[in-house]
Amino acid sequence: MVAWSFFRGSGPVWTRGIPKMLEWSGRERYFCPGCGTALLFKDLSQPGIYEMTTCSLDAAETVLPNDHNWTCDQLPWLKMADGLPRYATYTPPL
């Protein structure tokens, strides 16, 4: 399971190194070129919004969830009992 945080803008400014980008099906996925860790996701049909893996953020523990999205891809045995709104695909606009 991966927690993603949504942001407005074209993407972050990288302060060290350049991530590897893989474009597939109208989407861009960015990874650490050294270890392969997922860092960033952009759906080109949603300009002005990007997603970063929450665990890659400085002070990730301060980023609290608002909802669950892309639950259409959720494994059937995963049960989230936190009462947050759930969306089959994207969250409503930021």
C-alpha positions, 0 to 999 in steps of 0.5 A: 500500500502506498500513501500519495499526497496531492498538490497543485502545480506542475511538480516539485523542484528537485534539490538533489539528483534527477528522477527517472521518468516513465511515461505510460498511458497518458501518465508520468511516473517518476522514480529514484534512479538509484533505488527505484522508489516511486516519488511522483505521479502525474496524470496528464489528463489532470493538468496542474495536479501532481501526486507525491508518495507521502513517505518521500516528503520531509515531515511526512507524519504531519501530512494527514489524510483527507480521503481514500482514492483509487479504491477501484484498485484496492485489494478486496481484503483491505478494510479501512475503518477510519471513516474518511470519504472513499472515491473509486478514482480521483478525489474531487478537485483540490 
